[in-house]
């Protein structure tokens, strides 16, 4: 049985309604989404190569990735815990200074910083061969 309101067919019930997002003023153009920083495919492959080797050796167990508006983080966990064992960070704002890549340990100490991700990752796996 079809439901009719004041003689209108069912598909025209909401014809006069418009959707407005909460917080947007009617008639204003929509805001552009904030850009985020992320690891590109090459960077991610380098990180996952080291990560995979350490997982196979039984040293690391889990990881998390966070993509923020100013930096990207790859957190490495040895076991389920609140704090990561290491964090590989990409911060493009530091590209022309100390370098956009760094590795931070559990205590927050910067272990290595630089412009080349392969060289920075050597602090996690000294046997790593850098391929250019």
N, CA, C and O atoms as a printed pandas DataFrame, in Angstrom:
     atom_number atom_name residue_name chain_id  residue_number  x_coord  y_coord  z_coord
0              1         N          UNK        A               1    0.831   -1.158    0.000
1              2        CA          UNK        A               1    0.000    0.000    0.000
2              3         C          UNK        A               1    0.884    1.231    0.000
3              4         O          UNK        A               1    1.773    1.356    0.842
4              5         N          UNK        A               2    0.651    2.146   -0.938
5              6        CA          UNK        A               2    1.448    3.374   -1.022
6              7         C          UNK        A               2    0.877    4.428   -0.096
7              8         O          UNK        A               2   -0.337    4.558    0.064
8              9         N          UNK        A               3    1.779    5.170    0.503
9             10        CA          UNK        A               3    1.375    6.253    1.397
10            11         C          UNK        A               3    1.433    7.558    0.620
11            12         O          UNK        A               3    2.450    7.875    0.003
12            13         N          UNK        A               4    0.361    8.302    0.648
13            14        CA          UNK        A               4    0.300    9.590   -0.043
14            15         C          UNK        A               4    0.073   10.701    0.968
15            16         O          UNK        A               4   -0.719   10.564    1.900
16            17         N          UNK        A               5    0.784   11.807    0.767
17            18        CA          UNK        A               5    0.606   12.976    1.612
18            19         C          UNK        A               5    0.079   14.095    0.743
19            20         O          UNK        A               5    0.735   14.496   -0.218
20            21         N          UNK        A               6   -1.088   14.600    1.065
21            22        CA          UNK        A               6   -1.752   15.693    0.349
22            23         C          UNK        A               6   -1.709   15.483   -1.153
23            24         O          UNK        A               6   -1.453   16.427   -1.901
24            25         N          UNK        A               7   -1.952   14.278   -1.603
25            26        CA          UNK        A               7   -2.058   14.001   -3.020
26            27         C          UNK        A               7   -0.739   13.818   -3.751
27            28         O          UNK        A               7   -0.751   13.592   -4.961
28            29         N          UNK        A               8    0.411   13.907   -3.064
29            30        CA          UNK        A               8    1.703   13.719   -3.726
30            31         C          UNK        A               8    2.088   12.246   -3.727
31            32         O          UNK        A               8    1.810   11.538   -2.760
32            33         N          UNK        A               9    2.727   11.770   -4.804
33            34        CA          UNK        A               9    3.226   10.394   -4.795
34            35         C          UNK        A               9    4.385   10.256   -3.801
35            36         O          UNK        A               9    5.014   11.255   -3.452
36            37         N          UNK        A              10    4.677    9.030   -3.341
37            38        CA          UNK        A              10    5.702    8.821   -2.308
38            39         C          UNK        A              10    7.083    9.320   -2.676
39            40         O          UNK        A              10    7.809    9.748   -1.778
40            41         N          UNK        A              11    7.501    9.296   -3.943
41            42        CA          UNK        A              11    8.849    9.714   -4.306
42            43         C          UNK        A              11    9.023   11.227   -4.286
43            44         O          UNK        A              11   10.138   11.712   -4.480
44            45         N          UNK        A              12    7.974   11.971   -4.061
45            46        CA          UNK        A              12    8.079   13.429   -4.015
46            47         C          UNK        A              12    7.884   13.979   -2.606
47            48         O          UNK        A              12    7.743   15.190   -2.436
48            49         N          UNK        A              13    7.873   13.118   -1.598
49            50        CA          UNK        A              13    7.650   13.579   -0.230
50            51         C          UNK        A              13    8.729   14.547    0.241
51            52         O          UNK        A              13    8.418   15.537    0.903
52            53         N          UNK        A              14    9.978   14.284   -0.084
53            54        CA          UNK        A              14   11.103   15.095    0.394
54            55         C          UNK        A              14   11.637   16.031   -0.685
55            56         O          UNK        A              14   12.768   16.504   -0.577
56            57         N          UNK        A              15   10.861   16.303   -1.706
57            58        CA          UNK        A              15   11.345   17.095   -2.825
58            59         C          UNK        A              15   11.710   18.520   -2.426
59            60         O          UNK        A              15   12.590   19.113   -3.050
60            61         N          UNK        A              16   11.074   19.087   -1.418
61            62        CA          UNK        A              16   11.345   20.466   -1.027
62            63         C          UNK        A              16   12.417   20.604    0.030
63            64         O          UNK        A              16   12.726   21.726    0.431
64            65         N          UNK        A              17   13.009   19.492    0.510
65            66        CA          UNK        A              17   14.017   19.541    1.559
66            67         C          UNK        A              17   15.416   19.618    0.971
67            68         O          UNK        A              17   15.686   19.070   -0.098
68            69         N          UNK        A              18   16.301   20.306    1.684
69            70        CA          UNK        A              18   17.711   20.327    1.277
70            71         C          UNK        A              18   18.555   19.986    2.493
71            72         O          UNK        A              18   18.175   20.282    3.625
72            73         N          UNK        A              19   19.688   19.369    2.258
73            74        CA          UNK        A              19   20.573   18.965    3.341
74            75         C          UNK        A              19   21.630   20.033    3.581
75            76         O          UNK        A              19   22.226   20.553    2.637
76            77         N          UNK        A              20   21.857   20.354    4.837
77            78        CA          UNK        A              20   22.889   21.310    5.220
78            79         C          UNK        A              20   23.718   20.648    6.309
79            80         O          UNK        A              20   23.166   20.133    7.281
80            81         N          UNK        A              21   25.043   20.657    6.155
81            82        CA          UNK        A              21   25.921   20.093    7.173
82            83         C          UNK        A              21   25.907   20.980    8.398
83            84         O          UNK        A              21   25.794   22.202    8.295
84            85         N          UNK        A              22   26.021   20.365    9.543
85            86        CA          UNK        A              22   26.072   21.115   10.783
86            87         C          UNK        A              22   27.320   21.976   10.783
87            88         O          UNK        A              22   28.403   21.487   10.463
88            89         N          UNK        A              23   27.195   23.221   11.128
89            90        CA          UNK        A              23   28.333   24.119   11.193
90            91         C          UNK        A              23   28.562   24.916    9.918
91            92         O          UNK        A              23   29.360   25.853    9.924
92            93         N          UNK        A              24   27.894   24.578    8.837
93            94        CA          UNK        A              24   28.032   25.341    7.597
94            95         C          UNK        A              24   26.873   26.319    7.479
95            96         O          UNK        A              24   25.716   25.968    7.709
96            97         N          UNK        A              25   27.198   27.512    7.128
97            98        CA          UNK        A              25   26.145   28.496    6.906
98            99         C          UNK        A              25   25.545   28.271    5.515
99           100         O          UNK        A              25   26.281   28.018    4.561
100          101         N          UNK        A              26   24.225   28.361    5.391
101          102        CA          UNK        A              26   23.614   28.176    4.072
102          103         C          UNK        A              26   24.143   29.209    3.084
103          104         O          UNK        A              26   24.281   30.385    3.420
104          105         N          UNK        A              27   24.432   28.774    1.888
105          106        CA          UNK        A              27   24.918   29.677    0.854
106          107         C          UNK        A              27   26.427   29.834    0.826
107          108         O          UNK        A              27   26.956   30.443   -0.104
108          109         N          UNK        A              28   27.137   29.308    1.811
109          110        CA          UNK        A              28   28.595   29.395    1.852
110          111         C          UNK        A              28   29.190   28.223    1.072
111          112         O          UNK        A              28   28.648   27.118    1.116
112          113         N          UNK        A              29   30.299   28.449    0.358
113          114        CA          UNK        A              29   30.937   27.317   -0.338
114          115         C          UNK        A              29   31.504   26.333    0.678
115          116         O          UNK        A              29   31.950   26.747    1.749
116          117         N          UNK        A              30   31.497   25.037    0.365
117          118        CA          UNK        A              30   32.047   24.050    1.301
118          119         C          UNK        A              30   33.546   24.256    1.491
119          120         O          UNK        A              30   34.251   24.657    0.565
120          121         N          UNK        A              31   34.026   23.975    2.708
121          122        CA          UNK        A              31   35.452   24.118    3.005
122          123         C          UNK        A              31   36.223   22.978    2.364
123          124         O          UNK        A              31   35.733   21.852    2.271
124          125         N          UNK        A              32   37.439   23.286    1.925
125          126        CA          UNK        A              32   38.312   22.272    1.345
126          127         C          UNK        A              32   38.891   21.418    2.462
127          128         O          UNK        A              32   39.231   21.952    3.518
128          129         N          UNK        A              33   39.016   20.110    2.265
129          130        CA          UNK        A              33   39.613   19.267    3.308
130          131         C          UNK        A              33   41.083   19.616    3.504
131          132         O          UNK        A              33   41.775   20.004    2.563
132          133         N          UNK        A              34   41.548   19.469    4.743
133          134        CA          UNK        A              34   42.945   19.744    5.059
134          135         C          UNK        A              34   43.836   18.685    4.411
135          136         O          UNK        A              34   43.532   17.495    4.501
136          137         N          UNK        A              35   44.925   19.089    3.762
137          138        CA          UNK        A              35   45.843   18.083    3.199
138          139         C          UNK        A              35   46.545   17.344    4.341
139          140         O          UNK        A              35   46.758   17.896    5.421
140          141         N          UNK        A              36   46.897   16.086    4.075
141          142        CA          UNK        A              36   47.608   15.301    5.075
142          143         C          UNK        A              36   48.951   14.866    4.498
143          144         O          UNK        A              36   49.125   14.784    3.282
144          145         N          UNK        A              37   49.875   14.596    5.374
145          146        CA          UNK        A              37   51.193   14.110    4.978
146          147         C          UNK        A              37   51.162   12.588    5.077
147          148         O          UNK        A              37   50.641   12.034    6.045
148          149         N          UNK        A              38   51.719   11.921    4.079
149          150        CA          UNK        A              38   51.744   10.454    4.073
150          151         C          UNK        A              38   53.074    9.977    3.501
151          152         O          UNK        A              38   53.792   10.733    2.847
152          153         N          UNK        A              39   53.386    8.722    3.756
153          154        CA          UNK        A              39   54.555    8.103    3.150
154          155         C          UNK        A              39   54.188    7.702    1.723
155          156         O          UNK        A              39   53.098    7.183    1.485
156          157         N          UNK        A              40   55.091    7.941    0.775
157          158        CA          UNK        A              40   54.817    7.483   -0.590
158          159         C          UNK        A              40   55.170    6.000   -0.683
159          160         O          UNK        A              40   55.674    5.417    0.277
160          161         N          UNK        A              41   54.911    5.404   -1.820
161          162        CA          UNK        A              41   55.098    3.959   -1.992
162          163         C          UNK        A              41   56.545    3.532   -1.734
163          164         O          UNK        A              41   56.781    2.528   -1.062
164          165         N          UNK        A              42   57.505    4.277   -2.258
165          166        CA          UNK        A              42   58.916    3.933   -2.077
166          167         C          UNK        A              42   59.302    3.983   -0.607
167          168         O          UNK        A              42   59.964    3.073   -0.107
168          169         N          UNK        A              43   58.891    5.040    0.089
169          170        CA          UNK        A              43   59.207    5.174    1.516
170          171         C          UNK        A              43   58.580    4.039    2.325
171          172         O          UNK        A              43   59.218    3.459    3.203
172          173         N          UNK        A              44   57.333    3.737    2.016
173          174        CA          UNK        A              44   56.633    2.686    2.744
174          175         C          UNK        A              44   57.277    1.320    2.500
175          176         O          UNK        A              44   57.360    0.502    3.416
176          177         N          UNK        A              45   57.725    1.076    1.290
177          178        CA          UNK        A              45   58.394   -0.191    0.987
178          179         C          UNK        A              45   59.706   -0.317    1.770
179          180         O          UNK        A              45   60.041   -1.403    2.241
180          181         N          UNK        A              46   60.441    0.776    1.909
181          182        CA          UNK        A              46   61.685    0.742    2.687
182          183         C          UNK        A              46   61.399    0.438    4.155
183          184         O          UNK        A              46   62.081   -0.383    4.770
184          185         N          UNK        A              47   60.394    1.099    4.708
185          186        CA          UNK        A              47   60.050    0.893    6.116
186          187         C          UNK        A              47   59.555   -0.534    6.333
187          188         O          UNK        A              47   59.971   -1.201    7.281
188          189         N          UNK        A              48   58.667   -1.003    5.455
189          190        CA          UNK        A              48   58.108   -2.347    5.614
190          191         C          UNK        A              48   59.157   -3.440    5.390
191          192         O          UNK        A              48   59.025   -4.542    5.923
192          193         N          UNK        A              49   60.178   -3.146    4.619
193          194        CA          UNK        A              49   61.255   -4.105    4.428
194          195         C          UNK        A              49   61.992   -4.347    5.742
195          196         O          UNK        A              49   62.246   -5.492    6.117
196          197         N          UNK        A              50   62.331   -3.270    6.436
197          198        CA          UNK        A              50   62.997   -3.391    7.739
198          199         C          UNK        A              50   62.042   -4.033    8.738
199          200         O          UNK        A              50   62.433   -4.920    9.497
200          201         N          UNK        A              51   60.786   -3.583    8.738
201          202        CA          UNK        A              51   59.796   -4.102    9.665
202          203         C          UNK        A              51   59.598   -5.616    9.470
203          204         O          UNK        A              51   59.574   -6.367   10.445
204          205         N          UNK        A              52   59.459   -6.052    8.233
205          206        CA          UNK        A              52   59.259   -7.472    7.942
206          207         C          UNK        A              52   60.417   -8.333    8.398
207          208         O          UNK        A              52   60.220   -9.438    8.903
208          209         N          UNK        A              53   61.630   -7.823    8.217
209          210        CA          UNK        A              53   62.813   -8.562    8.648
210          211         C          UNK        A              53   62.821   -8.724   10.173
211          212         O          UNK        A              53   63.138   -9.799   10.681
212          213         N          UNK        A              54   62.476   -7.670   10.893
213          214        CA          UNK        A              54   62.471   -7.731   12.358
214          215         C          UNK        A              54   61.316   -8.587   12.884
215          216         O          UNK        A              54   61.456   -9.231   13.924
216          217         N          UNK        A              55   60.193   -8.605   12.191
217          218        CA          UNK        A              55   59.085   -9.483   12.582
218          219         C          UNK        A              55   59.486  -10.936   12.404
219          220         O          UNK        A              55   59.199  -11.770   13.262
220          221         N          UNK        A              56   60.150  -11.247   11.293
221          222        CA          UNK        A              56   60.575  -12.635   11.055
222          223         C          UNK        A              56   61.611  -13.100   12.076
223          224         O          UNK        A              56   61.732  -14.296   12.342
224          225         N          UNK        A              57   62.355  -12.158   12.643
225          226        CA          UNK        A              57   63.323  -12.492   13.691
226          227         C          UNK        A              57   62.667  -12.548   15.074
227          228         O          UNK        A              57   63.311  -12.910   16.059
228          229         N          UNK        A              58   61.394  -12.191   15.140
229          230        CA          UNK        A              58   60.654  -12.242   16.398
230          231         C          UNK        A              58   60.842  -11.043   17.301
231          232         O          UNK        A              58   60.414  -11.078   18.455
232          233         N          UNK        A              59   61.476   -9.970   16.811
233          234        CA          UNK        A              59   61.737   -8.802   17.652
234          235         C          UNK        A              59   60.548   -7.842   17.724
235          236         O          UNK        A              59   60.286   -7.261   18.778
236          237         N          UNK        A              60   59.835   -7.674   16.628
237          238        CA          UNK        A              60   58.698   -6.747   16.572
238          239         C          UNK        A              60   57.432   -7.523   16.283
239          240         O          UNK        A              60   57.476   -8.592   15.674
240          241         N          UNK        A              61   56.294   -6.983   16.721
241          242        CA          UNK        A              61   55.040   -7.699   16.551
242          243         C          UNK        A              61   53.929   -6.895   15.875
243          244         O          UNK        A              61   53.064   -7.482   15.226
244          245         N          UNK        A              62   53.931   -5.587   16.009
245          246        CA          UNK        A              62   52.813   -4.804   15.511
246          247         C          UNK        A              62   53.284   -3.426   15.060
247          248         O          UNK        A              62   54.375   -2.984   15.418
248          249         N          UNK        A              63   52.453   -2.757   14.274
249          250        CA          UNK        A              63   52.762   -1.389   13.857
250          251         C          UNK        A              63   51.467   -0.588   13.728
251          252         O          UNK        A              63   50.370   -1.145   13.684
252          253         N          UNK        A              64   51.625    0.717   13.670
253          254        CA          UNK        A              64   50.499    1.623   13.447
254          255         C          UNK        A              64   51.001    2.762   12.588
255          256         O          UNK        A              64   52.158    3.169   12.689
256          257         N          UNK        A              65   50.112    3.279   11.730
257          258        CA          UNK        A              65   50.461    4.432   10.900
258          259         C          UNK        A              65   49.486    5.557   11.206
259          260         O          UNK        A              65   48.278    5.344   11.306
260          261         N          UNK        A              66   50.029    6.751   11.352
261          262        CA          UNK        A              66   49.222    7.943   11.582
262          263         C          UNK        A              66   49.615    8.975   10.545
263          264         O          UNK        A              66   50.796    9.272   10.366
264          265         N          UNK        A              67   48.614    9.523    9.858
265          266        CA          UNK        A              67   48.844   10.546    8.851
266          267         C          UNK        A              67   48.175   11.824    9.334
267          268         O          UNK        A              67   46.949   11.934    9.347
268          269         N          UNK        A              68   48.994   12.781    9.727
269          270        CA          UNK        A              68   48.512   14.028   10.292
270          271         C          UNK        A              68   48.679   15.156    9.281
271          272         O          UNK        A              68   49.207   14.940    8.190
272          273         N          UNK        A              69   48.235   16.348    9.634
273          274        CA          UNK        A              69   48.328   17.463    8.683
274          275         C          UNK        A              69   49.755   17.973    8.510
275          276         O          UNK        A              69   50.064   18.610    7.503
276          277         N          UNK        A              70   50.640   17.698    9.491
277          278        CA          UNK        A              70   52.007   18.205    9.385
278          279         C          UNK        A              70   53.078   17.120    9.341
279          280         O          UNK        A              70   54.237   17.421    9.059
280          281         N          UNK        A              71   52.716   15.854    9.617
281          282        CA          UNK        A              71   53.715   14.785    9.613
282          283         C          UNK        A              71   53.041   13.424    9.498
283          284         O          UNK        A              71   51.846   13.276    9.756
284          285         N          UNK        A              72   53.840   12.431    9.102
285          286        CA          UNK        A              72   53.380   11.047    9.020
286          287         C          UNK        A              72   54.219   10.222    9.988
287          288         O          UNK        A              72   55.427   10.429   10.111
288          289         N          UNK        A              73   53.566    9.282   10.676
289          290        CA          UNK        A              73   54.238    8.472   11.681
290          291         C          UNK        A              73   54.031    6.988   11.398
291          292         O          UNK        A              73   52.931    6.560   11.049
292          293         N          UNK        A              74   55.090    6.215   11.551
293          294        CA          UNK        A              74   55.031    4.758   11.485
294          295         C          UNK        A              74   55.546    4.276   12.825
295          296         O          UNK        A              74   56.747    4.333   13.086
296          297         N          UNK        A              75   54.643    3.799   13.684
297          298        CA          UNK        A              75   55.002    3.377   15.035
298          299         C          UNK        A              75   55.208    1.871   15.064
299          300         O          UNK        A              75   54.411    1.121   14.500
300          301         N          UNK        A              76   56.267    1.430   15.714
301          302        CA          UNK        A              76   56.643    0.016   15.780
302          303         C          UNK        A              76   56.539   -0.450   17.229
303          304         O          UNK        A              76   57.061    0.184   18.145
304          305         N          UNK        A              77   55.843   -1.588   17.411
305          306        CA          UNK        A              77   55.619   -2.142   18.740
306          307         C          UNK        A              77   56.283   -3.512   18.863
307          308         O          UNK        A              77   56.221   -4.325   17.940
308          309         N          UNK        A              78   56.922   -3.762   20.015
309          310        CA          UNK        A              78   57.522   -5.064   20.275
310          311         C          UNK        A              78   56.473   -6.021   20.826
311          312         O          UNK        A              78   56.570   -7.231   20.623
312          313         N          UNK        A              79   55.489   -5.497   21.510
313          314        CA          UNK        A              79   54.370   -6.275   22.055
314          315         C          UNK        A              79   53.215   -5.297   22.253
315          316         O          UNK        A              79   53.353   -4.100   21.998
316          317         N          UNK        A              80   52.095   -5.808   22.702
317          318        CA          UNK        A              80   50.955   -4.926   22.930
318          319         C          UNK        A              80   51.305   -4.027   24.110
319          320         O          UNK        A              80   51.483   -4.497   25.233
320          321         N          UNK        A              81   51.398   -2.753   23.845
321          322        CA          UNK        A              81   51.723   -1.796   24.903
322          323         C          UNK        A              81   51.166   -0.439   24.531
323          324         O          UNK        A              81   50.658   -0.244   23.427
324          325         N          UNK        A              82   51.262    0.481   25.445
325          326        CA          UNK        A              82   50.759    1.819   25.205
326          327         C          UNK        A              82   51.722    2.646   24.353
327          328         O          UNK        A              82   51.294    3.491   23.566
328          329         N          UNK        A              83   53.007    2.402   24.513
329          330        CA          UNK        A              83   54.013    3.201   23.826
330          331         C          UNK        A              83   54.741    2.370   22.786
331          332         O          UNK        A              83   55.066    1.206   23.018
332          333         N          UNK        A              84   54.992    2.980   21.639
333          334        CA          UNK        A              84   55.744    2.248   20.610
334          335         C          UNK        A              84   57.227    2.151   20.985
335          336         O          UNK        A              84   57.772    2.999   21.691
336          337         N          UNK        A              85   57.846    1.099   20.492
337          338        CA          UNK        A              85   59.272    0.893   20.696
338          339         C          UNK        A              85   60.066    1.938   19.907
339          340         O          UNK        A              85   61.015    2.532   20.419
340          341         N          UNK        A              86   59.658    2.151   18.649
341          342        CA          UNK        A              86   60.270    3.156   17.778
342          343         C          UNK        A              86   59.176    3.842   16.974
343          344         O          UNK        A              86   58.113    3.270   16.735
344          345         N          UNK        A              87   59.450    5.082   16.559
345          346        CA          UNK        A              87   58.571    5.808   15.656
346          347         C          UNK        A              87   59.422    6.369   14.524
347          348         O          UNK        A              87   60.390    7.093   14.758
348          349         N          UNK        A              88   59.044    6.021   13.286
349          350        CA          UNK        A              88   59.679    6.603   12.098
350          351         C          UNK        A              88   58.783    7.762   11.690
351          352         O          UNK        A              88   57.591    7.576   11.444
352          353         N          UNK        A              89   59.352    8.948   11.620
353          354        CA          UNK        A              89   58.563   10.153   11.356
354          355         C          UNK        A              89   59.024   10.829   10.079
355          356         O          UNK        A              89   60.218   10.909    9.794
356          357         N          UNK        A              90   58.052   11.314    9.315
357          358        CA          UNK        A              90   58.317   12.124    8.125
358          359         C          UNK        A              90   57.687   13.484    8.370
359          360         O          UNK        A              90   56.474   13.594    8.547
360          361         N          UNK        A              91   58.522   14.524    8.379
361          362        CA          UNK        A              91   58.048   15.882    8.609
362          363         C          UNK        A              91   58.620   16.787    7.507
363          364         O          UNK        A              91   59.748   17.264    7.629
364          365         N          UNK        A              92   57.852   17.027    6.432
365          366        CA          UNK        A              92   58.363   17.807    5.293
366          367         C          UNK        A              92   58.804   19.225    5.638
367          368         O          UNK        A              92   59.585   19.817    4.893
368          369         N          UNK        A              93   58.327   19.781    6.743
369          370        CA          UNK        A              93   58.755   21.131    7.131
370          371         C          UNK        A              93   60.249   21.178    7.453
371          372         O          UNK        A              93   60.871   22.236    7.364
372          373         N          UNK        A              94   60.825   20.031    7.828
373          374        CA          UNK        A              94   62.248   19.970    8.171
374          375         C          UNK        A              94   63.119   19.551    6.994
375          376         O          UNK        A              94   64.309   19.291    7.167
376          377         N          UNK        A              95   62.537   19.483    5.801
377          378        CA          UNK        A              95   63.254   19.005    4.612
378          379         C          UNK        A              95   64.520   19.805    4.346
379          380         O          UNK        A              95   65.546   19.224    3.995
380          381         N          UNK        A              96   64.474   21.103    4.501
381          382        CA          UNK        A              96   65.626   21.946    4.190
382          383         C          UNK        A              96   66.506   22.225    5.409
383          384         O          UNK        A              96   67.469   22.986    5.317
384          385         N          UNK        A              97   66.188   21.630    6.520
385          386        CA          UNK        A              97   66.994   21.820    7.731
386          387         C          UNK        A              97   67.741   20.536    8.052
387          388         O          UNK        A              97   68.698   20.183    7.365
388          389         N          UNK        A              98   67.300   19.827    9.110
389          390        CA          UNK        A              98   67.994   18.603    9.527
390          391         C          UNK        A              98   67.638   17.409    8.666
391          392         O          UNK        A              98   68.342   16.400    8.702
392          393         N          UNK        A              99   66.587   17.490    7.908
393          394        CA          UNK        A              99   66.102   16.361    7.123
394          395         C          UNK        A              99   64.698   16.000    7.572
395          396         O          UNK        A              99   64.350   16.154    8.743
396          397         N          UNK        A             100   63.897   15.519    6.640
397          398        CA          UNK        A             100   62.488   15.277    6.952
398          399         C          UNK        A             100   62.216   13.943    7.629
399          400         O          UNK        A             100   61.096   13.707    8.084
400          401         N          UNK        A             101   63.219   13.055    7.710
401          402        CA          UNK        A             101   63.019   11.743    8.323
402          403         C          UNK        A             101   63.739   11.666    9.655
403          404         O          UNK        A             101   64.833   12.210    9.811
404          405         N          UNK        A             102   63.117   10.982   10.627
405          406        CA          UNK        A             102   63.799   10.718   11.883
406          407         C          UNK        A             102   63.207    9.489   12.547
407          408         O          UNK        A             102   62.052    9.129   12.321
408          409         N          UNK        A             103   64.031    8.852   13.376
409          410        CA          UNK        A             103   63.617    7.708   14.170
410          411         C          UNK        A             103   63.746    8.116   15.631
411          412         O          UNK        A             103   64.786    8.603   16.073
412          413         N          UNK        A             104   62.647    7.901   16.373
413          414        CA          UNK        A             104   62.590    8.265   17.790
414          415         C          UNK        A             104   62.381    6.985   18.591
415          416         O          UNK        A             104   61.609    6.117   18.183
416          417         N          UNK        A             105   63.069    6.862   19.736
417          418        CA          UNK        A             105   62.886    5.660   20.559
418          419         C          UNK        A             105   61.752    5.847   21.557
419          420         O          UNK        A             105   61.069    6.872   21.545
420          421         N          UNK        A             106   61.553    4.854   22.424
421          422        CA          UNK        A             106   60.436    4.835   23.358
422          423         C          UNK        A             106   60.494    5.985   24.362
423          424         O          UNK        A             106   59.458    6.454   24.832
424          425         N          UNK        A             107   61.685    6.429   24.685
425          426        CA          UNK        A             107   61.840    7.526   25.641
426          427         C          UNK        A             107   61.689    8.898   24.987
427          428         O          UNK        A             107   61.691    9.913   25.684
428          429         N          UNK        A             108   61.558    8.943   23.672
429          430        CA          UNK        A             108   61.414   10.214   22.967
430          431         C          UNK        A             108   62.726   10.774   22.440
431          432         O          UNK        A             108   62.750   11.885   21.912
432          433         N          UNK        A             109   63.813   10.030   22.572
433          434        CA          UNK        A             109   65.118   10.479   22.097
434          435         C          UNK        A             109   65.230   10.234   20.593
435          436         O          UNK        A             109   64.889    9.157   20.103
436          437         N          UNK        A             110   65.708   11.236   19.874
437          438        CA          UNK        A             110   65.928   11.098   18.436
438          439         C          UNK        A             110   67.192   10.272   18.229
439          440         O          UNK        A             110   68.283   10.677   18.631
440          441         N          UNK        A             111   67.032    9.098   17.593
441          442        CA          UNK        A             111   68.174    8.211   17.359
442          443         C          UNK        A             111   68.922    8.576   16.083
443          444         O          UNK        A             111   70.148    8.476   16.026
444          445         N          UNK        A             112   68.188    8.998   15.066
445          446        CA          UNK        A             112   68.809    9.340   13.788
446          447         C          UNK        A             112   67.879   10.277   13.049
447          448         O          UNK        A             112   66.658   10.128   13.103
448          449         N          UNK        A             113   68.464   11.247   12.353
449          450        CA          UNK        A             113   67.696   12.211   11.570
450          451         C          UNK        A             113   68.448   12.452   10.280
451          452         O          UNK        A             113   69.679   12.463   10.270
452          453         N          UNK        A             114   67.722   12.644    9.189
453          454        CA          UNK        A             114   68.414   12.903    7.941
454          455         C          UNK        A             114   67.499   13.106    6.757
455          456         O          UNK        A             114   66.274   13.072    6.872
456          457         N          UNK        A             115   68.137   13.321    5.601
457          458        CA          UNK        A             115   67.417   13.566    4.348
458          459         C          UNK        A             115   67.116   12.270    3.602
459          460         O          UNK        A             115   66.206   12.231    2.774
460          461         N          UNK        A             116   67.869   11.212    3.886
461          462        CA          UNK        A             116   67.720    9.941    3.179
462          463         C          UNK        A             116   67.109    8.906    4.120
463          464         O          UNK        A             116   67.710    8.551    5.135
464          465         N          UNK        A             117   65.907    8.420    3.779
465          466        CA          UNK        A             117   65.205    7.467    4.638
466          467         C          UNK        A             117   66.007    6.181    4.830
467          468         O          UNK        A             117   66.022    5.630    5.930
468          469         N          UNK        A             118   66.663    5.700    3.799
469          470        CA          UNK        A             118   67.464    4.481    3.912
470          471         C          UNK        A             118   68.553    4.597    4.953
471          472         O          UNK        A             118   68.772    3.675    5.739
472          473         N          UNK        A             119   69.233    5.724    4.962
473          474        CA          UNK        A             119   70.292    5.944    5.958
474          475         C          UNK        A             119   69.711    6.063    7.364
475          476         O          UNK        A             119   70.299    5.564    8.323
476          477         N          UNK        A             120   68.568    6.715    7.489
477          478        CA          UNK        A             120   67.938    6.880    8.796
478          479         C          UNK        A             120   67.486    5.530    9.343
479          480         O          UNK        A             120   67.606    5.279   10.542
480          481         N          UNK        A             121   66.972    4.663    8.484
481          482        CA          UNK        A             121   66.489    3.347    8.922
482          483         C          UNK        A             121   67.619    2.409    9.346
483          484         O          UNK        A             121   67.366    1.398   10.002
484          485         N          UNK        A             122   68.843    2.726    8.983
485          486        CA          UNK        A             122   69.978    1.869    9.376
486          487         C          UNK        A             122   70.146    1.817   10.882
487          488         O          UNK        A             122   70.738    0.866   11.393
488          489         N          UNK        A             123   69.642    2.810   11.615
489          490        CA          UNK        A             123   69.732    2.790   13.064
490          491         C          UNK        A             123   68.866    1.648   13.637
491          492         O          UNK        A             123   69.150    1.147   14.725
492          493         N          UNK        A             124   67.821    1.240   12.912
493          494        CA          UNK        A             124   66.950    0.143   13.346
494          495         C          UNK        A             124   67.503   -1.217   12.956
495          496         O          UNK        A             124   67.301   -2.205   13.663
496          497         N          UNK        A             125   68.198   -1.264   11.830
497          498        CA          UNK        A             125   68.732   -2.526   11.315
498          499         C          UNK        A             125   70.110   -2.246   10.717
499          500         O          UNK        A             125   70.201   -1.940    9.529
500          501         N          UNK        A             126   71.185   -2.342   11.504
501          502        CA          UNK        A             126   72.524   -1.996   11.017
502          503         C          UNK        A             126   72.980   -2.805    9.814
503          504         O          UNK        A             126   73.837   -2.349    9.057
504          505         N          UNK        A             127   72.426   -3.999    9.621
505          506        CA          UNK        A             127   72.815   -4.844    8.489
506          507         C          UNK        A             127   72.094   -4.452    7.205
507          508         O          UNK        A             127   72.316   -5.061    6.158
508          509         N          UNK        A             128   71.235   -3.442    7.278
509          510        CA          UNK        A             128   70.458   -3.007    6.118
510          511         C          UNK        A             128   71.373   -2.439    5.047
511          512         O          UNK        A             128   72.247   -1.623    5.339
512          513         N          UNK        A             129   71.174   -2.866    3.815
513          514        CA          UNK        A             129   71.950   -2.368    2.676
514          515         C          UNK        A             129   71.121   -1.284    2.006
515          516         O          UNK        A             129   69.973   -1.519    1.630
516          517         N          UNK        A             130   71.693   -0.109    1.859
517          518        CA          UNK        A             130   70.989    1.001    1.252
518          519         C          UNK        A             130   71.072    0.873   -0.259
519          520         O          UNK        A             130   72.161    0.802   -0.829
520          521         N          UNK        A             131   69.904    0.843   -0.908
521          522        CA          UNK        A             131   69.828    0.769   -2.359
522          523         C          UNK        A             131   69.369    2.113   -2.870
523          524         O          UNK        A             131   68.295    2.582   -2.495
524          525         N          UNK        A             132   70.163    2.745   -3.723
525          526        CA          UNK        A             132   69.862    4.103   -4.169
526          527         C          UNK        A             132   69.128    4.197   -5.393
527          528         O          UNK        A             132   68.827    5.299   -5.850
